[in-house]
Amino acid sequence: MKKRIENKKESNNNINDNDYYIAVDIGKRNCVVCITYKDGSIVEETKYDNTLQEAERFASNLDKKYDSKRCHAVCESTANMWLKTYEAFENHGIDIKLANPMKTKAIAEAKIKTDKLDARILAHLLRSDLIVESYIAPDKVREDRSLLRLRINLVSDRTRVMNRVHSLLDKYDQKCKYSHIFGVNGIKWLKSITLKGNDQIQLANYIHSIEFLNSEIKQIEKKISLEASANEDVRILMSMIGIDYFSAMLICSEIGDISRFSTASKLVSWCGLCPTVHQSGNSIYRGRMKKDGNKKINWIMIQAANTASRTDDRLKKYYKKIAKRHGHHVAITHVANKIIRIIWAMLKYKQLYNERKTEQYERIFKRIR
């Protein structure tokens, strides 16, 4: 990753008027390309199929036709579809940037929007050095992200099926005598009840789906715990009260390299745990919380804050102080803000949480091993 950044810095210093600026608008099936000179005049407009083979062929042709050392490229981050083009260009020595789609307002706010126009706008932004780049995590971090997101999706699917079971039971006014309806005894009880007609078939199908998802989630959690036990940053984060191995893995994989945040405030802003600010002259207005932060980190930090506000003496006092004036929701957000600032310092300086509970910390490690 460091080599990739160093190569980009060197290429930016060597830009001259004879260089080519290549913009690729990524689509699911096709990639539309616009190539321009430094002055903005269009050299070529073309497209290719968004496949590994076609991306490699196109990058190879660019290298032969225009010389990769004189090429500067950009593509927009679109799901995982940008990876083929990005890696193909990188393999052929073409300097390429990944544009952040949320920050590319010239495209997002355009009234007339086509793939060809999007590619032209990207090319003009690139030659003007106005591209806001997305962070590209190393391969290992991307693998961890995919594993964690799979677990989140499976749990979400299981919750959806559980809600359908509750809806079906409400129809027949059935009440479970066990506290956890989807525990071992609860599942046995669900299998024992009898409903009418097709509702019985639905219930049996829902129970089968829940049991299948439970087994899949357990397998994924074993893999996550194995990865967590070998990750130094995860071990550091687990010393923070309210953060378990899954939370720690999710935070580490989403943040990536902590050095890309020079201050704790920048990390807080990226997470979306700070209010919006509107300033005009001497007037400053602080509004609602930011909506463009990382949703997964925002969600997991609120969960951690709810736990820490009950079990961590230091954060409990902080929570009560704010909750007395502003209520629970505002206080929890402030606690999450404080936790993410502490996390920044812990990862930056490789230090465990000062007020950790040693017994609980060791117990978590035994469990994941």
C-alpha positions as CSV (number, residue, x, y, z in Angstrom):
1,M,0.0,0.0,0.0
2,K,2.9,2.4,0.8
3,K,4.5,1.7,-2.5
4,R,1.2,2.5,-4.3
5,I,1.0,5.9,-2.5
6,E,4.6,6.7,-3.2
7,N,4.1,5.8,-6.9
8,K,1.1,8.2,-7.1
9,K,3.1,11.0,-5.5
10,E,5.9,10.6,-8.0
11,S,3.4,10.5,-10.9
12,N,1.7,13.7,-9.8
13,N,5.1,15.5,-9.8
14,N,5.8,14.3,-13.3
15,I,2.6,15.6,-15.0
16,N,3.1,17.7,-18.1
17,D,1.0,19.1,-21.0
18,N,1.5,16.0,-23.2
19,D,0.0,13.6,-20.7
20,Y,-3.3,11.8,-21.3
21,Y,-6.3,11.9,-18.8
22,I,-8.4,8.8,-18.9
23,A,-11.8,8.8,-17.1
24,V,-13.8,5.5,-16.8
25,D,-17.5,5.5,-16.0
26,I,-18.1,2.1,-14.4
27,G,-21.3,0.2,-15.3
28,K,-22.4,-3.3,-14.5
29,R,-22.0,-4.5,-18.1
30,N,-20.1,-1.7,-19.9
31,C,-17.4,0.8,-19.0
32,V,-17.5,4.1,-20.9
33,V,-14.1,5.8,-21.4
34,C,-13.2,9.4,-22.2
35,I,-9.5,10.3,-22.9
36,T,-8.4,14.0,-23.0
37,Y,-5.3,16.2,-23.2
38,K,-4.3,18.6,-20.5
39,D,-6.2,21.4,-22.3
40,G,-9.5,19.5,-22.2
41,S,-9.7,18.5,-25.9
42,I,-11.0,15.0,-26.3
43,V,-8.6,12.4,-27.8
44,E,-10.9,9.4,-27.8
45,E,-14.2,8.2,-26.5
46,T,-14.9,4.4,-26.4
47,K,-16.2,1.6,-24.2
48,Y,-15.4,-2.0,-23.2
49,D,-17.2,-4.8,-21.4
50,N,-16.8,-4.8,-17.6
51,T,-15.0,-8.2,-17.4
52,L,-11.6,-9.2,-16.1
53,Q,-10.4,-10.2,-19.6
54,E,-11.7,-7.0,-21.3
55,A,-10.3,-4.7,-18.6
56,E,-6.9,-6.3,-19.0
57,R,-7.0,-6.0,-22.8
58,F,-8.1,-2.4,-22.6
59,A,-5.3,-1.5,-20.2
60,S,-2.7,-3.3,-22.3
61,N,-3.9,-1.3,-25.4
62,L,-3.6,1.9,-23.5
63,D,-0.1,1.1,-22.5
64,K,0.9,0.3,-26.1
65,K,-1.0,3.3,-27.7
66,Y,-0.3,6.1,-25.2
67,D,2.5,4.9,-23.0
68,S,1.4,4.1,-19.4
69,K,3.9,6.6,-17.9
70,R,2.0,9.5,-19.6
71,C,-1.4,8.2,-18.6
72,H,-3.4,9.4,-15.6
73,A,-6.7,7.6,-15.0
74,V,-9.7,7.8,-12.7
75,C,-12.7,5.6,-12.2
76,E,-15.7,6.0,-9.9
77,S,-16.3,3.7,-6.9
78,T,-19.4,1.6,-7.8
79,A,-20.0,-1.4,-5.5
80,N,-17.2,-4.0,-6.4
81,M,-17.4,-3.3,-10.1
82,W,-14.5,-0.9,-10.1
83,L,-12.0,-3.5,-8.9
84,K,-11.5,-5.1,-12.4
85,T,-10.6,-1.8,-14.0
86,Y,-8.5,-0.5,-11.1
87,E,-6.4,-3.6,-10.8
88,A,-5.9,-4.0,-14.6
89,F,-4.7,-0.3,-14.9
90,E,-2.5,-0.7,-11.9
91,N,-0.9,-3.9,-13.3
92,H,0.0,-2.1,-16.5
93,G,1.7,0.8,-14.6
94,I,-1.1,3.4,-15.2
95,D,-1.5,6.0,-12.5
96,I,-5.2,5.6,-11.4
97,K,-7.4,7.2,-8.8
98,L,-10.6,5.9,-7.3
99,A,-13.1,8.8,-7.1
100,N,-15.5,9.1,-4.1
101,P,-19.0,9.1,-5.6
102,M,-20.4,11.0,-2.6
103,K,-18.0,13.9,-3.2
104,T,-18.3,14.1,-7.0
105,K,-21.0,16.7,-6.9
106,A,-20.5,17.8,-10.6
107,I,-21.9,14.4,-11.6
108,A,-24.5,13.8,-8.9
109,E,-26.1,17.3,-9.4
110,A,-26.1,17.2,-13.2
111,K,-29.6,17.6,-14.8
112,I,-28.6,15.8,-18.0
113,K,-26.9,12.6,-17.0
114,T,-25.5,9.9,-19.3
115,D,-22.6,7.6,-19.1
116,K,-20.7,9.5,-21.8
117,L,-21.2,12.9,-20.0
118,D,-20.2,11.3,-16.6
119,A,-17.0,10.1,-18.2
120,R,-16.3,13.6,-19.7
121,I,-16.9,15.3,-16.3
122,L,-14.6,12.9,-14.5
123,A,-11.9,13.6,-17.1
124,H,-12.2,17.3,-16.6
125,L,-12.1,16.9,-12.8
126,L,-9.0,14.7,-13.1
127,R,-7.0,17.1,-15.3
128,S,-8.0,20.0,-12.9
129,D,-6.8,17.9,-9.9
130,L,-10.3,18.1,-8.3
131,I,-10.8,14.4,-7.7
132,V,-11.7,13.4,-4.1
133,E,-10.2,9.9,-3.7
134,S,-11.7,7.0,-1.9
135,Y,-9.6,5.0,0.5
136,I,-8.6,1.6,-0.9
137,A,-8.1,-0.9,1.8
138,P,-5.5,-3.7,1.5
139,D,-6.7,-7.1,0.3
140,K,-6.6,-8.6,3.8
141,V,-8.8,-5.8,5.2
142,R,-11.3,-6.2,2.3
143,E,-11.5,-9.9,3.0
144,D,-12.3,-9.2,6.7
145,R,-15.0,-6.7,5.6
146,S,-16.7,-9.2,3.4
147,L,-16.7,-11.8,6.2
148,L,-18.2,-9.3,8.7
149,R,-20.8,-8.0,6.3
150,L,-21.8,-11.6,5.5
151,R,-22.5,-12.1,9.2
152,I,-24.5,-8.9,9.5
153,N,-26.6,-9.9,6.5
154,L,-27.3,-13.3,7.9
155,V,-28.4,-11.9,11.2
156,S,-30.6,-9.4,9.4
157,D,-32.2,-12.3,7.4
158,R,-32.7,-14.3,10.6
159,T,-34.4,-11.3,12.3
160,R,-36.7,-10.8,9.3
161,V,-37.8,-14.5,9.6
162,M,-38.3,-14.2,13.4
163,N,-40.6,-11.2,12.9
164,R,-42.7,-13.3,10.5
165,V,-43.0,-16.0,13.1
166,H,-44.2,-13.4,15.7
167,S,-46.7,-12.1,13.2
168,L,-48.0,-15.6,12.6
169,L,-48.3,-16.4,16.3
170,D,-50.2,-13.1,16.9
171,K,-52.8,-14.3,14.4
172,Y,-53.6,-17.3,16.6
173,D,-53.0,-15.6,19.9
174,Q,-50.2,-18.1,20.8
175,K,-48.0,-17.2,23.8
176,C,-44.7,-18.9,24.5
177,K,-44.0,-19.8,28.1
178,Y,-40.2,-19.5,27.6
179,S,-38.4,-16.2,27.9
180,H,-36.5,-16.8,24.6
181,I,-38.9,-18.1,22.0
182,F,-36.1,-18.9,19.5
183,G,-33.9,-20.7,22.1
184,V,-33.6,-24.5,22.3
185,N,-36.8,-24.9,24.3
186,G,-38.6,-22.2,22.4
187,I,-37.9,-24.0,19.1
188,K,-39.2,-27.3,20.5
189,W,-42.4,-25.5,21.6
190,L,-42.8,-23.9,18.1
191,K,-42.5,-27.4,16.5
192,S,-45.2,-28.7,18.9
193,I,-48.0,-26.2,18.1
194,T,-50.5,-26.8,15.4
195,L,-51.9,-24.1,13.1
196,K,-54.5,-24.2,10.3
197,G,-53.8,-25.1,6.7
198,N,-51.0,-23.3,5.0
199,D,-50.0,-21.4,8.1
200,Q,-48.6,-24.7,9.5
201,I,-46.5,-25.1,6.4
202,Q,-45.3,-21.5,6.7
203,L,-44.3,-22.0,10.4
204,A,-42.4,-25.2,9.6
205,N,-40.6,-23.4,6.8
206,Y,-39.7,-20.4,9.1
207,I,-38.4,-22.8,11.8
208,H,-36.2,-24.6,9.3
209,S,-34.8,-21.2,8.0
210,I,-34.0,-20.1,11.5
211,E,-32.2,-23.3,12.3
212,F,-30.2,-23.1,9.1
213,L,-29.3,-19.5,9.6
214,N,-28.2,-20.2,13.2
215,S,-25.8,-22.9,12.0
216,E,-24.4,-20.6,9.2
217,I,-23.9,-17.7,11.7
218,K,-22.1,-20.0,14.1
219,Q,-19.7,-21.1,11.4
220,I,-19.0,-17.4,10.4
221,E,-18.5,-16.4,14.0
222,K,-15.9,-19.1,14.4
223,K,-14.0,-17.8,11.4
224,I,-14.3,-14.2,12.7
225,S,-13.0,-15.2,16.2
226,L,-10.0,-16.9,14.6
227,E,-9.2,-13.8,12.7
228,A,-9.7,-11.6,15.7
229,S,-7.3,-13.6,17.9
230,A,-4.5,-12.9,15.4
231,N,-5.1,-9.2,15.0
232,E,-3.2,-6.8,17.2
233,D,-5.5,-3.8,16.8
234,V,-8.5,-6.0,17.7
235,R,-6.8,-7.1,20.9
236,I,-6.2,-3.5,21.8
237,L,-9.9,-2.5,21.1
238,M,-11.3,-5.4,23.1
239,S,-9.8,-3.8,26.2
240,M,-12.5,-1.1,25.8
241,I,-15.6,-1.8,27.8
242,G,-18.6,-2.4,25.5
243,I,-16.5,-3.7,22.6
244,D,-16.4,-7.5,22.0
245,Y,-14.4,-9.3,19.3
246,F,-17.0,-8.8,16.6
247,S,-17.3,-5.1,17.3
248,A,-13.5,-4.7,17.4
249,M,-13.1,-6.6,14.1
250,L,-15.8,-4.4,12.4
251,I,-14.2,-1.2,13.7
252,C,-10.7,-2.2,12.5
253,S,-11.8,-3.4,9.1
254,E,-13.9,-0.3,8.4
255,I,-11.3,2.2,9.7
256,G,-8.4,0.5,8.0
257,D,-5.1,2.4,8.5
258,I,-5.6,4.7,11.5
259,S,-2.8,7.0,10.3
260,R,-5.0,8.4,7.5
261,F,-6.9,10.3,10.3
262,S,-4.5,12.9,11.6
263,T,-6.7,13.9,14.5
264,A,-9.5,12.2,16.5
265,S,-12.0,14.9,15.3
266,K,-11.5,13.8,11.7
267,L,-12.2,10.1,12.7
268,V,-15.4,11.3,14.5
269,S,-16.5,13.3,11.4
270,W,-15.9,10.2,9.2
271,C,-18.0,8.1,11.5
272,G,-20.8,10.6,11.4
273,L,-20.9,11.1,15.1
274,C,-20.6,14.9,15.1
275,P,-23.3,17.6,14.4
276,T,-23.5,19.5,11.1
277,V,-22.1,23.1,11.4
278,H,-23.4,26.2,9.5
279,Q,-21.3,29.3,9.9
280,S,-21.9,32.8,8.4
281,G,-19.7,35.6,9.8
282,N,-19.8,35.4,13.6
283,S,-22.9,33.2,13.7
284,I,-22.4,29.5,14.2
285,Y,-25.3,27.0,14.1
286,R,-24.9,23.4,15.1
287,G,-27.6,21.2,13.7
288,R,-28.5,17.5,13.5
289,M,-25.9,14.7,13.3
290,K,-24.2,14.2,10.0
291,K,-25.9,11.8,7.6
292,D,-22.9,11.0,5.3
293,G,-20.8,9.1,7.9
294,N,-19.9,5.4,7.8
295,K,-23.2,3.7,8.7
296,K,-21.7,0.5,10.0
297,I,-19.3,2.2,12.4
298,N,-22.1,4.6,13.5
299,W,-24.3,1.7,14.3
300,I,-21.7,-0.4,16.2
301,M,-20.5,2.6,18.2
302,I,-24.1,3.4,19.4
303,Q,-24.4,-0.3,20.5
304,A,-21.0,0.0,22.3
305,A,-22.1,3.3,23.9
306,N,-25.3,1.7,25.3
307,T,-23.2,-1.0,27.0
308,A,-20.4,1.3,28.2
309,S,-22.9,3.8,29.7
310,R,-24.1,1.1,32.0
311,T,-20.9,-0.8,32.9
312,D,-18.0,1.7,32.6
313,D,-17.8,4.0,35.7
314,R,-16.1,6.8,33.8
315,L,-18.5,6.8,30.9
316,K,-21.6,6.2,33.1
317,K,-20.9,9.6,34.9
318,Y,-20.4,11.3,31.5
319,Y,-23.7,9.8,30.2
320,K,-25.7,10.8,33.3
321,K,-24.4,14.3,33.2
322,I,-25.6,14.8,29.6
323,A,-28.8,12.7,29.9
324,K,-30.0,14.9,32.8
325,R,-30.1,17.9,30.4
326,H,-30.7,16.5,26.9
327,G,-32.2,13.0,27.3
328,H,-31.0,9.5,26.4
329,H,-30.6,9.7,22.7
330,V,-28.4,12.8,22.7
331,A,-26.4,11.5,25.7
332,I,-25.7,8.1,23.9
333,T,-24.4,9.9,20.8
334,H,-22.0,12.0,23.0
335,V,-20.8,8.8,24.7
336,A,-20.2,7.2,21.2
337,N,-18.3,10.3,20.2
338,K,-16.1,10.0,23.3
339,I,-15.5,6.3,22.7
340,I,-14.4,6.9,19.1
341,R,-11.9,9.5,20.3
342,I,-10.5,7.1,22.9
343,I,-10.3,4.4,20.1
344,W,-8.3,6.8,17.9
345,A,-5.7,7.3,20.7
346,M,-5.6,3.6,21.5
347,L,-4.9,2.6,17.9
348,K,-2.6,5.6,17.2
349,Y,-0.3,4.9,20.2
350,K,-1.0,1.1,20.5
351,Q,-2.2,1.3,24.1
352,L,-4.9,-0.7,26.0
353,Y,-7.8,1.1,27.6
354,N,-6.6,2.6,30.9
355,E,-9.8,1.7,32.8
356,R,-10.2,-1.8,31.5
357,K,-11.6,-4.6,33.6
358,T,-8.7,-7.1,33.5
359,E,-10.8,-10.2,34.4
360,Q,-13.4,-9.5,31.7
361,Y,-10.6,-8.7,29.1
362,E,-9.0,-12.1,29.8
363,R,-12.3,-13.9,29.7
364,I,-13.1,-12.6,26.2
365,F,-9.7,-13.9,25.0
366,K,-10.4,-17.3,26.4
367,R,-13.7,-17.4,24.7
368,I,-12.4,-16.5,21.2
369,R,-9.6,-19.0,21.5
